[in-house]
């Protein structure tokens, strides 16, 4: 006699970048095993691939995750995880007042949203005649480069991967980034002056992020501080 089949509930949420509604389910034991094995390996590429595989399975293969902004995928995974193992995540957070004491806190994952800074735009004007249209880092770009966070040392590579178009003559002439070589893009970026490069950096500093501010009380000093969690890793530290 065949064993009975377990039913799995389904939920719905809106993708932050598009407001598109998507159905999803909690991950199952077989998928949790994929994640645990990736975390045990300690390899960023394994963890990124596990997140991608789990989100793909739990959204019933309806999404092309490789082209989605990383913050969309992180938001999907956060919600899948909260419905799978619980909405409360227990963290040890470094207290900002003495920068050496850790405090135990609980974060309600259902309250965490993707936030975007005021004034953020993907159109960067380099001169009166020339500018760049940017796109956001995707989960595939993180997997291919092994980049997990954007830093001063990898900024050039990240920018090159996120350039969509370069235009001049106020948009009458457009160069598609996909038609240029990596060297051509790097040479173009390196030819910017300091002010122009800062505008590029500002795109990443202000782009949408999985972000949530919590109150943390130092168990030693009793001082309470605001701590902002940002990015998927912060919510499972």
C-alpha positions as a Markdown table, in Angstrom:
| # | Residue | x | y | z |
|---|---|---|---|---|
| 1 | Unk | 0.0 | 0.0 | 0.0 |
| 2 | Unk | 1.3 | 3.4 | -1.0 |
| 3 | Unk | 2.1 | 5.9 | 1.8 |
| 4 | Unk | -0.1 | 9.0 | 2.1 |
| 5 | Unk | 1.3 | 12.2 | 0.6 |
| 6 | Unk | 2.0 | 15.2 | 2.9 |
| 7 | Unk | 0.4 | 18.5 | 1.9 |
| 8 | Unk | 2.5 | 21.6 | 1.8 |
| 9 | Unk | 0.9 | 25.1 | 2.2 |
| 10 | Unk | 1.5 | 27.8 | -0.3 |
| 11 | Unk | 1.8 | 31.5 | 0.2 |
| 12 | Unk | 2.0 | 34.6 | -1.9 |
| 13 | Unk | 4.3 | 37.7 | -1.9 |
| 14 | Unk | 5.2 | 40.6 | -4.2 |
| 15 | Unk | 8.7 | 40.8 | -5.8 |
| 16 | Unk | 10.2 | 44.1 | -4.6 |
| 17 | Unk | 11.6 | 45.3 | -7.9 |
| 18 | Unk | 8.5 | 44.5 | -10.0 |
| 19 | Unk | 5.6 | 44.2 | -7.6 |
| 20 | Unk | 4.8 | 40.9 | -9.4 |
| 21 | Unk | 3.0 | 38.4 | -7.2 |
| 22 | Unk | 4.5 | 35.0 | -6.9 |
| 23 | Unk | 3.4 | 31.9 | -5.1 |
| 24 | Unk | 5.9 | 30.0 | -2.9 |
| 25 | Unk | 6.0 | 27.1 | -0.4 |
| 26 | Unk | 8.3 | 26.3 | 2.6 |
| 27 | Unk | 11.4 | 24.3 | 1.8 |
| 28 | Unk | 11.3 | 20.6 | 2.6 |
| 29 | Unk | 13.8 | 18.3 | 4.3 |
| 30 | Unk | 15.5 | 17.5 | 1.0 |
| 31 | Unk | 16.0 | 21.2 | 0.3 |
| 32 | Unk | 17.1 | 22.0 | 3.8 |
| 33 | Unk | 19.8 | 19.3 | 3.4 |
| 34 | Unk | 21.1 | 21.1 | 0.3 |
| 35 | Unk | 21.5 | 24.3 | 2.3 |
| 36 | Unk | 23.1 | 22.6 | 5.3 |
| 37 | Unk | 25.6 | 20.9 | 3.0 |
| 38 | Unk | 26.5 | 24.2 | 1.3 |
| 39 | Unk | 26.9 | 25.9 | 4.7 |
| 40 | Unk | 29.2 | 23.1 | 5.9 |
| 41 | Unk | 31.4 | 23.5 | 2.9 |
| 42 | Unk | 31.9 | 27.2 | 3.7 |
| 43 | Unk | 32.3 | 28.0 | 0.0 |
| 44 | Unk | 30.4 | 31.1 | -1.1 |
| 45 | Unk | 29.7 | 29.6 | -4.5 |
| 46 | Unk | 28.0 | 26.6 | -2.9 |
| 47 | Unk | 25.9 | 28.7 | -0.6 |
| 48 | Unk | 24.8 | 31.0 | -3.5 |
| 49 | Unk | 23.9 | 28.0 | -5.6 |
| 50 | Unk | 22.0 | 26.4 | -2.8 |
| 51 | Unk | 19.9 | 29.6 | -2.3 |
| 52 | Unk | 19.2 | 29.7 | -6.0 |
| 53 | Unk | 18.2 | 26.1 | -6.2 |
| 54 | Unk | 16.0 | 26.3 | -3.1 |
| 55 | Unk | 14.2 | 29.5 | -4.3 |
| 56 | Unk | 13.7 | 28.0 | -7.7 |
| 57 | Unk | 12.1 | 24.8 | -6.3 |
| 58 | Unk | 10.0 | 26.7 | -3.7 |
| 59 | Unk | 8.6 | 29.1 | -6.4 |
| 60 | Unk | 7.7 | 26.1 | -8.6 |
| 61 | Unk | 10.2 | 27.0 | -11.3 |
| 62 | Unk | 8.2 | 30.1 | -12.3 |
| 63 | Unk | 11.0 | 32.6 | -12.0 |
| 64 | Unk | 14.2 | 33.2 | -14.0 |
| 65 | Unk | 16.4 | 33.9 | -10.9 |
| 66 | Unk | 19.6 | 34.3 | -12.9 |
| 67 | Unk | 18.4 | 37.7 | -14.2 |
| 68 | Unk | 16.7 | 38.9 | -11.0 |
| 69 | Unk | 18.4 | 41.5 | -8.7 |
| 70 | Unk | 20.2 | 39.8 | -5.8 |
| 71 | Unk | 17.9 | 41.7 | -3.3 |
| 72 | Unk | 14.8 | 40.1 | -4.9 |
| 73 | Unk | 16.3 | 36.6 | -4.4 |
| 74 | Unk | 17.3 | 37.4 | -0.9 |
| 75 | Unk | 13.8 | 38.6 | 0.0 |
| 76 | Unk | 12.3 | 35.5 | -1.5 |
| 77 | Unk | 14.7 | 33.2 | 0.4 |
| 78 | Unk | 14.1 | 35.1 | 3.7 |
| 79 | Unk | 10.3 | 34.6 | 3.3 |
| 80 | Unk | 10.7 | 31.0 | 2.3 |
| 81 | Unk | 13.0 | 30.4 | 5.3 |
| 82 | Unk | 10.6 | 32.1 | 7.7 |
| 83 | Unk | 7.7 | 29.9 | 6.6 |
| 84 | Unk | 9.9 | 26.8 | 6.8 |
| 85 | Unk | 11.6 | 27.0 | 10.2 |
| 86 | Unk | 9.9 | 30.0 | 11.9 |
| 87 | Unk | 9.6 | 33.7 | 11.6 |
| 88 | Unk | 11.8 | 34.5 | 14.6 |
| 89 | Unk | 15.6 | 34.4 | 14.0 |
| 90 | Unk | 17.9 | 34.5 | 17.0 |
| 91 | Unk | 21.1 | 36.5 | 16.5 |
| 92 | Unk | 24.2 | 37.5 | 18.4 |
| 93 | Unk | 24.7 | 41.1 | 17.5 |
| 94 | Unk | 27.8 | 43.2 | 18.2 |
| 95 | Unk | 26.9 | 46.2 | 20.5 |
| 96 | Unk | 28.0 | 49.4 | 18.8 |
| 97 | Unk | 28.7 | 51.3 | 22.1 |
| 98 | Unk | 31.7 | 49.3 | 23.1 |
| 99 | Unk | 32.3 | 47.3 | 19.8 |
| 100 | Unk | 33.3 | 44.1 | 21.7 |
| 101 | Unk | 30.2 | 42.8 | 23.6 |
| 102 | Unk | 27.6 | 40.7 | 21.8 |
| 103 | Unk | 23.9 | 40.7 | 22.7 |
| 104 | Unk | 21.3 | 38.0 | 22.0 |
| 105 | Unk | 18.4 | 39.4 | 20.0 |
| 106 | Unk | 15.4 | 38.1 | 18.2 |
| 107 | Unk | 14.3 | 39.4 | 14.8 |
| 108 | Unk | 10.9 | 38.8 | 13.3 |
| 109 | Unk | 11.7 | 38.0 | 9.7 |
| 110 | Unk | 8.1 | 38.8 | 8.6 |
| 111 | Unk | 8.9 | 42.5 | 9.3 |
| 112 | Unk | 12.0 | 42.6 | 7.2 |
| 113 | Unk | 11.5 | 44.5 | 3.9 |
| 114 | Unk | 13.6 | 45.6 | 0.9 |
| 115 | Unk | 14.3 | 49.3 | 1.4 |
| 116 | Unk | 15.7 | 51.9 | -1.1 |
| 117 | Unk | 17.3 | 55.2 | -0.3 |
| 118 | Unk | 15.7 | 58.4 | -1.3 |
| 119 | Unk | 17.1 | 59.8 | -4.6 |
| 120 | Unk | 18.3 | 56.5 | -5.8 |
| 121 | Unk | 18.5 | 56.2 | -9.6 |
| 122 | Unk | 20.0 | 53.8 | -12.1 |
| 123 | Unk | 20.8 | 56.6 | -14.6 |
| 124 | Unk | 24.1 | 58.2 | -13.9 |
| 125 | Unk | 25.0 | 61.4 | -15.7 |
| 126 | Unk | 28.7 | 61.7 | -16.2 |
| 127 | Unk | 28.7 | 64.9 | -18.3 |
| 128 | Unk | 26.0 | 67.0 | -19.9 |
| 129 | Unk | 26.2 | 64.8 | -23.0 |
| 130 | Unk | 27.1 | 61.4 | -21.6 |
| 131 | Unk | 25.9 | 58.9 | -19.0 |
| 132 | Unk | 25.4 | 55.3 | -17.9 |
| 133 | Unk | 22.3 | 53.2 | -17.3 |
| 134 | Unk | 23.0 | 50.6 | -14.6 |
| 135 | Unk | 21.5 | 47.3 | -13.7 |
| 136 | Unk | 21.6 | 45.5 | -10.3 |
| 137 | Unk | 23.9 | 42.7 | -9.3 |
| 138 | Unk | 22.2 | 39.3 | -9.9 |
| 139 | Unk | 22.6 | 36.0 | -8.1 |
| 140 | Unk | 24.4 | 34.7 | -11.2 |
| 141 | Unk | 26.9 | 37.5 | -11.2 |
| 142 | Unk | 27.7 | 36.8 | -7.5 |
| 143 | Unk | 28.1 | 33.2 | -8.3 |
| 144 | Unk | 30.4 | 33.7 | -11.3 |
| 145 | Unk | 32.7 | 36.2 | -9.6 |
| 146 | Unk | 32.6 | 34.8 | -6.1 |
| 147 | Unk | 31.9 | 38.3 | -4.9 |
| 148 | Unk | 29.7 | 38.3 | -1.8 |
| 149 | Unk | 30.0 | 41.9 | -0.7 |
| 150 | Unk | 30.9 | 45.1 | -2.6 |
| 151 | Unk | 34.2 | 46.6 | -1.3 |
| 152 | Unk | 36.8 | 49.1 | -2.5 |
| 153 | Unk | 39.0 | 46.3 | -3.9 |
| 154 | Unk | 36.3 | 44.7 | -6.1 |
| 155 | Unk | 34.2 | 47.8 | -6.9 |
| 156 | Unk | 35.7 | 48.0 | -10.5 |
| 157 | Unk | 34.7 | 44.5 | -11.3 |
| 158 | Unk | 31.2 | 44.9 | -9.8 |
| 159 | Unk | 30.6 | 48.1 | -11.7 |
| 160 | Unk | 31.7 | 46.5 | -15.0 |
| 161 | Unk | 29.2 | 43.7 | -14.4 |
| 162 | Unk | 26.4 | 46.1 | -13.7 |
| 163 | Unk | 26.7 | 48.5 | -16.7 |
| 164 | Unk | 23.8 | 48.1 | -19.0 |
| 165 | Unk | 24.3 | 50.9 | -21.4 |
| 166 | Unk | 26.6 | 53.9 | -22.1 |
| 167 | Unk | 25.0 | 56.7 | -24.0 |
| 168 | Unk | 26.2 | 60.0 | -25.4 |
| 169 | Unk | 24.6 | 62.9 | -27.3 |
| 170 | Unk | 21.9 | 62.9 | -24.6 |
| 171 | Unk | 20.8 | 59.4 | -25.5 |
| 172 | Unk | 20.9 | 59.6 | -29.3 |
| 173 | Unk | 23.9 | 57.3 | -29.4 |
| 174 | Unk | 23.8 | 54.1 | -27.2 |
| 175 | Unk | 26.5 | 51.5 | -26.6 |
| 176 | Unk | 25.2 | 48.2 | -25.1 |
| 177 | Unk | 27.6 | 46.9 | -22.4 |
| 178 | Unk | 27.0 | 43.3 | -23.6 |
| 179 | Unk | 28.6 | 44.2 | -27.0 |
| 180 | Unk | 31.8 | 45.5 | -25.3 |
| 181 | Unk | 34.8 | 43.5 | -24.0 |
| 182 | Unk | 35.6 | 43.4 | -20.3 |
| 183 | Unk | 38.8 | 45.3 | -21.0 |
| 184 | Unk | 36.9 | 48.0 | -22.9 |
| 185 | Unk | 34.5 | 48.5 | -20.0 |
| 186 | Unk | 37.3 | 48.5 | -17.4 |
| 187 | Unk | 39.2 | 51.1 | -19.5 |
| 188 | Unk | 36.1 | 53.3 | -19.7 |
| 189 | Unk | 35.5 | 53.1 | -15.9 |
| 190 | Unk | 39.1 | 53.8 | -15.1 |
| 191 | Unk | 39.0 | 56.9 | -17.3 |
| 192 | Unk | 36.5 | 58.6 | -15.0 |
| 193 | Unk | 37.4 | 61.4 | -12.7 |
| 194 | Unk | 36.9 | 61.1 | -9.0 |
| 195 | Unk | 33.5 | 62.9 | -9.0 |
| 196 | Unk | 32.2 | 60.6 | -11.7 |
| 197 | Unk | 33.4 | 57.5 | -10.0 |
| 198 | Unk | 31.8 | 58.6 | -6.7 |
| 199 | Unk | 28.5 | 58.8 | -8.6 |
| 200 | Unk | 29.0 | 55.2 | -9.7 |
| 201 | Unk | 29.7 | 54.1 | -6.1 |
| 202 | Unk | 26.6 | 56.0 | -4.9 |
| 203 | Unk | 24.5 | 53.8 | -7.1 |
| 204 | Unk | 25.5 | 50.8 | -5.1 |
| 205 | Unk | 25.4 | 52.6 | -1.7 |
| 206 | Unk | 21.8 | 53.6 | -2.3 |
| 207 | Unk | 20.4 | 50.7 | -4.2 |
| 208 | Unk | 17.6 | 48.5 | -2.7 |
| 209 | Unk | 18.7 | 46.3 | 0.1 |
| 210 | Unk | 17.2 | 43.8 | 2.5 |
| 211 | Unk | 17.4 | 46.1 | 5.6 |
| 212 | Unk | 15.9 | 46.2 | 9.1 |
| 213 | Unk | 16.8 | 48.3 | 12.2 |
| 214 | Unk | 16.6 | 46.7 | 15.6 |
| 215 | Unk | 17.2 | 47.8 | 19.2 |
| 216 | Unk | 20.2 | 46.2 | 20.9 |
| 217 | Unk | 20.9 | 46.5 | 24.6 |
| 218 | Unk | 24.4 | 45.9 | 25.8 |
| 219 | Unk | 24.2 | 43.3 | 28.7 |
| 220 | Unk | 27.3 | 44.9 | 30.3 |
| 221 | Unk | 26.8 | 48.7 | 29.9 |
| 222 | Unk | 23.0 | 48.5 | 29.7 |
| 223 | Unk | 23.1 | 51.0 | 26.9 |
| 224 | Unk | 20.5 | 50.6 | 24.1 |
| 225 | Unk | 21.5 | 51.3 | 20.5 |
| 226 | Unk | 20.0 | 51.0 | 17.0 |
| 227 | Unk | 21.6 | 48.4 | 14.8 |
| 228 | Unk | 20.8 | 48.1 | 11.1 |
| 229 | Unk | 20.9 | 44.6 | 9.6 |
| 230 | Unk | 21.5 | 44.6 | 5.9 |
| 231 | Unk | 21.8 | 41.7 | 3.4 |
| 232 | Unk | 20.8 | 38.1 | 3.9 |
| 233 | Unk | 23.9 | 37.1 | 6.0 |
| 234 | Unk | 23.0 | 39.6 | 8.7 |
| 235 | Unk | 19.7 | 37.8 | 9.5 |
| 236 | Unk | 21.3 | 34.4 | 10.1 |
| 237 | Unk | 24.5 | 35.4 | 11.8 |
